[in-house]
Amino acid sequence: MDKDRIKGSAEQAKGKVKEVAGRATGDKKLTAEGKANKVSGKIRSAVGGLKDALRGR
């Protein structure tokens, strides 16, 4: 498993926590940061998956 996939999954989890915390507190900035982290995590995971596919895993 590629390091990018692991980091991407962690980034998605961090984003989900931020998004939920932002909604709970009414903090729109924190909610937006959480959504951005989730998207960046998904992209990073996809890149890692592509690297794994190219390596034949």
N, CA, C and O atoms as CSV, one atom per row, in Angstrom:
chain,resi,resn,atom,element,x,y,z
A,1,MET,N,N,0.846,-1.173,0.000
A,1,MET,CA,C,0.000,0.000,0.000
A,1,MET,C,C,0.892,1.236,0.000
A,1,MET,O,O,1.854,1.326,0.763
A,2,ASP,N,N,0.563,2.167,-0.852
A,2,ASP,CA,C,1.360,3.375,-1.008
A,2,ASP,C,C,1.138,4.337,0.169
A,2,ASP,O,O,0.044,4.404,0.730
A,3,LYS,N,N,2.180,5.069,0.529
A,3,LYS,CA,C,2.099,6.039,1.630
A,3,LYS,C,C,1.047,7.104,1.355
A,3,LYS,O,O,0.409,7.598,2.285
A,4,ASP,N,N,0.861,7.465,0.081
A,4,ASP,CA,C,-0.141,8.482,-0.247
A,4,ASP,C,C,-1.549,8.010,0.098
A,4,ASP,O,O,-2.389,8.809,0.511
A,5,ARG,N,N,-1.806,6.729,-0.067
A,5,ARG,CA,C,-3.134,6.210,0.284
A,5,ARG,C,C,-3.364,6.300,1.785
A,5,ARG,O,O,-4.461,6.640,2.228
A,6,ILE,N,N,-2.348,6.002,2.560
A,6,ILE,CA,C,-2.469,6.056,4.019
A,6,ILE,C,C,-2.659,7.504,4.471
A,6,ILE,O,O,-3.542,7.799,5.275
A,7,LYS,N,N,-1.828,8.397,3.950
A,7,LYS,CA,C,-1.937,9.810,4.320
A,7,LYS,C,C,-3.265,10.393,3.845
A,7,LYS,O,O,-3.861,11.227,4.526
A,8,GLY,N,N,-3.719,9.956,2.690
A,8,GLY,CA,C,-5.002,10.432,2.168
A,8,GLY,C,C,-6.160,10.019,3.053
A,8,GLY,O,O,-7.073,10.808,3.298
A,9,SER,N,N,-6.127,8.794,3.533
A,9,SER,CA,C,-7.173,8.312,4.436
A,9,SER,C,C,-7.161,9.089,5.749
A,9,SER,O,O,-8.214,9.426,6.291
A,10,ALA,N,N,-5.971,9.369,6.252
A,10,ALA,CA,C,-5.851,10.150,7.487
A,10,ALA,C,C,-6.374,11.568,7.267
A,10,ALA,O,O,-7.036,12.136,8.136
A,11,GLU,N,N,-6.076,12.128,6.112
A,11,GLU,CA,C,-6.533,13.487,5.792
A,11,GLU,C,C,-8.067,13.530,5.704
A,11,GLU,O,O,-8.695,14.486,6.158
A,12,GLN,N,N,-8.651,12.493,5.121
A,12,GLN,CA,C,-10.110,12.424,5.032
A,12,GLN,C,C,-10.736,12.352,6.417
A,12,GLN,O,O,-11.734,13.020,6.687
A,13,ALA,N,N,-10.151,11.544,7.295
A,13,ALA,CA,C,-10.670,11.413,8.656
A,13,ALA,C,C,-10.568,12.742,9.405
A,13,ALA,O,O,-11.498,13.148,10.101
A,14,LYS,N,N,-9.432,13.407,9.253
A,14,LYS,CA,C,-9.235,14.708,9.904
A,14,LYS,C,C,-10.262,15.716,9.381
A,14,LYS,O,O,-10.811,16.512,10.142
A,15,GLY,N,N,-10.508,15.668,8.088
A,15,GLY,CA,C,-11.485,16.571,7.495
A,15,GLY,C,C,-12.883,16.317,8.001
A,15,GLY,O,O,-13.643,17.256,8.236
A,16,LYS,N,N,-13.231,15.050,8.171
A,16,LYS,CA,C,-14.562,14.704,8.681
A,16,LYS,C,C,-14.741,15.230,10.096
A,16,LYS,O,O,-15.797,15.764,10.435
A,17,VAL,N,N,-13.715,15.083,10.917
A,17,VAL,CA,C,-13.789,15.571,12.298
A,17,VAL,C,C,-13.969,17.088,12.311
A,17,VAL,O,O,-14.798,17.615,13.054
A,18,LYS,N,N,-13.189,17.784,11.487
A,18,LYS,CA,C,-13.296,19.247,11.428
A,18,LYS,C,C,-14.681,19.674,10.944
A,18,LYS,O,O,-15.280,20.610,11.475
A,19,GLU,N,N,-15.175,18.973,9.929
A,19,GLU,CA,C,-16.487,19.326,9.380
A,19,GLU,C,C,-17.590,19.154,10.426
A,19,GLU,O,O,-18.445,20.025,10.581
A,20,VAL,N,N,-17.566,18.044,11.132
A,20,VAL,CA,C,-18.573,17.781,12.166
A,20,VAL,C,C,-18.453,18.800,13.306
A,20,VAL,O,O,-19.460,19.310,13.797
A,21,ALA,N,N,-17.218,19.091,13.721
A,21,ALA,CA,C,-17.010,20.065,14.794
A,21,ALA,C,C,-17.488,21.451,14.354
A,21,ALA,O,O,-18.081,22.189,15.140
A,22,GLY,N,N,-17.227,21.791,13.105
A,22,GLY,CA,C,-17.673,23.084,12.590
A,22,GLY,C,C,-19.181,23.202,12.565
A,22,GLY,O,O,-19.738,24.244,12.908
A,23,ARG,N,N,-19.841,22.125,12.157
A,23,ARG,CA,C,-21.317,22.134,12.147
A,23,ARG,C,C,-21.868,22.240,13.557
A,23,ARG,O,O,-22.829,22.970,13.801
A,24,ALA,N,N,-21.256,21.508,14.494
A,24,ALA,CA,C,-21.745,21.492,15.877
A,24,ALA,C,C,-21.607,22.855,16.539
A,24,ALA,O,O,-22.449,23.250,17.346
A,25,THR,N,N,-20.541,23.574,16.194
A,25,THR,CA,C,-20.314,24.875,16.819
A,25,THR,C,C,-20.832,26.036,15.987
A,25,THR,O,O,-20.841,27.179,16.443
A,26,GLY,N,N,-21.262,25.744,14.769
A,26,GLY,CA,C,-21.750,26.803,13.894
A,26,GLY,C,C,-20.627,27.587,13.236
A,26,GLY,O,O,-20.849,28.687,12.729
A,27,ASP,N,N,-19.430,27.032,13.239
A,27,ASP,CA,C,-18.255,27.688,12.664
A,27,ASP,C,C,-18.146,27.319,11.182
A,27,ASP,O,O,-17.711,26.220,10.837
A,28,LYS,N,N,-18.545,28.243,10.320
A,28,LYS,CA,C,-18.552,27.969,8.877
A,28,LYS,C,C,-17.143,27.797,8.318
A,28,LYS,O,O,-16.934,27.019,7.387
A,29,LYS,N,N,-16.183,28.514,8.877
A,29,LYS,CA,C,-14.806,28.400,8.405
A,29,LYS,C,C,-14.249,26.999,8.685
A,29,LYS,O,O,-13.613,26.395,7.821
A,30,LEU,N,N,-14.490,26.496,9.879
A,30,LEU,CA,C,-14.026,25.159,10.253
A,30,LEU,C,C,-14.715,24.088,9.398
A,30,LEU,O,O,-14.085,23.112,8.993
A,31,THR,N,N,-15.994,24.275,9.132
A,31,THR,CA,C,-16.728,23.345,8.273
A,31,THR,C,C,-16.130,23.328,6.874
A,31,THR,O,O,-15.956,22.263,6.283
A,32,ALA,N,N,-15.817,24.495,6.348
A,32,ALA,CA,C,-15.227,24.588,5.009
A,32,ALA,C,C,-13.839,23.949,4.976
A,32,ALA,O,O,-13.492,23.262,4.015
A,33,GLU,N,N,-13.045,24.175,6.029
A,33,GLU,CA,C,-11.719,23.555,6.105
A,33,GLU,C,C,-11.847,22.034,6.118
A,33,GLU,O,O,-11.071,21.330,5.471
A,34,GLY,N,N,-12.823,21.541,6.854
A,34,GLY,CA,C,-13.043,20.103,6.923
A,34,GLY,C,C,-13.394,19.518,5.565
A,34,GLY,O,O,-12.883,18.465,5.183
A,35,LYS,N,N,-14.269,20.206,4.838
A,35,LYS,CA,C,-14.642,19.738,3.502
A,35,LYS,C,C,-13.436,19.754,2.572
A,35,LYS,O,O,-13.256,18.837,1.771
A,36,ALA,N,N,-12.616,20.786,2.675
A,36,ALA,CA,C,-11.419,20.885,1.834
A,36,ALA,C,C,-10.436,19.758,2.171
A,36,ALA,O,O,-9.826,19.179,1.272
A,37,ASN,N,N,-10.284,19.449,3.451
A,37,ASN,CA,C,-9.389,18.360,3.851
A,37,ASN,C,C,-9.886,17.025,3.314
A,37,ASN,O,O,-9.094,16.190,2.876
A,38,LYS,N,N,-11.202,16.828,3.349
A,38,LYS,CA,C,-11.756,15.575,2.844
A,38,LYS,C,C,-11.473,15.423,1.353
A,38,LYS,O,O,-11.092,14.345,0.896
A,39,VAL,N,N,-11.660,16.496,0.602
A,39,VAL,CA,C,-11.407,16.445,-0.840
A,39,VAL,C,C,-9.931,16.195,-1.118
A,39,VAL,O,O,-9.589,15.372,-1.966
A,40,SER,N,N,-9.062,16.897,-0.412
A,40,SER,CA,C,-7.630,16.704,-0.643
A,40,SER,C,C,-7.214,15.291,-0.250
A,40,SER,O,O,-6.337,14.709,-0.887
A,41,GLY,N,N,-7.827,14.737,0.781
A,41,GLY,CA,C,-7.539,13.358,1.178
A,41,GLY,C,C,-7.984,12.361,0.128
A,41,GLY,O,O,-7.291,11.377,-0.135
A,42,LYS,N,N,-9.139,12.611,-0.475
A,42,LYS,CA,C,-9.630,11.721,-1.533
A,42,LYS,C,C,-8.693,11.755,-2.730
A,42,LYS,O,O,-8.405,10.721,-3.332
A,43,ILE,N,N,-8.223,12.940,-3.070
A,43,ILE,CA,C,-7.296,13.075,-4.198
A,43,ILE,C,C,-5.993,12.339,-3.896
A,43,ILE,O,O,-5.467,11.614,-4.741
A,44,ARG,N,N,-5.486,12.534,-2.698
A,44,ARG,CA,C,-4.222,11.883,-2.323
A,44,ARG,C,C,-4.366,10.359,-2.323
A,44,ARG,O,O,-3.453,9.646,-2.741
A,45,SER,N,N,-5.512,9.864,-1.853
A,45,SER,CA,C,-5.765,8.427,-1.875
A,45,SER,C,C,-5.820,7.901,-3.301
A,45,SER,O,O,-5.309,6.821,-3.595
A,46,ALA,N,N,-6.442,8.669,-4.180
A,46,ALA,CA,C,-6.535,8.269,-5.581
A,46,ALA,C,C,-5.152,8.203,-6.220
A,46,ALA,O,O,-4.861,7.287,-6.989
A,47,VAL,N,N,-4.306,9.168,-5.901
A,47,VAL,CA,C,-2.932,9.170,-6.426
A,47,VAL,C,C,-2.191,7.935,-5.918
A,47,VAL,O,O,-1.477,7.278,-6.675
A,48,GLY,N,N,-2.359,7.629,-4.655
A,48,GLY,CA,C,-1.724,6.437,-4.092
A,48,GLY,C,C,-2.233,5.166,-4.746
A,48,GLY,O,O,-1.460,4.243,-5.002
A,49,GLY,N,N,-3.529,5.114,-5.017
A,49,GLY,CA,C,-4.099,3.957,-5.699
A,49,GLY,C,C,-3.543,3.804,-7.102
A,49,GLY,O,O,-3.281,2.692,-7.561
A,50,LEU,N,N,-3.368,4.911,-7.765
A,50,LEU,CA,C,-2.793,4.887,-9.109
A,50,LEU,C,C,-1.354,4.382,-9.070
A,50,LEU,O,O,-0.937,3.589,-9.913
A,51,LYS,N,N,-0.609,4.853,-8.084
A,51,LYS,CA,C,0.786,4.387,-7.942
A,51,LYS,C,C,0.818,2.879,-7.692
A,51,LYS,O,O,1.643,2.165,-8.261
A,52,ASP,N,N,-0.092,2.401,-6.831
A,52,ASP,CA,C,-0.155,0.962,-6.559
A,52,ASP,C,C,-0.495,0.190,-7.828
A,52,ASP,O,O,0.078,-0.869,-8.084
A,53,ALA,N,N,-1.420,0.712,-8.618
A,53,ALA,CA,C,-1.822,0.048,-9.855
A,53,ALA,C,C,-0.655,-0.009,-10.832
A,53,ALA,O,O,-0.467,-1.009,-11.526
A,54,LEU,N,N,0.116,1.046,-10.885
A,54,LEU,CA,C,1.247,1.071,-11.794
A,54,LEU,C,C,2.340,0.095,-11.368
A,54,LEU,O,O,3.076,-0.438,-12.199
A,55,ARG,N,N,2.431,-0.124,-10.068
A,55,ARG,CA,C,3.413,-1.082,-9.557
A,55,ARG,C,C,2.916,-2.524,-9.674
A,55,ARG,O,O,3.684,-3.472,-9.505
A,56,GLY,N,N,1.637,-2.675,-9.961
A,56,GLY,CA,C,1.079,-4.005,-10.122
A,56,GLY,C,C,0.585,-4.646,-8.846
A,56,GLY,O,O,0.550,-5.872,-8.739
A,57,ARG,N,N,0.201,-3.833,-7.875
A,57,ARG,CA,C,-0.301,-4.377,-6.605
A,57,ARG,C,C,-1.782,-4.490,-6.638
A,57,ARG,O,O,-2.390,-4.927,-5.661
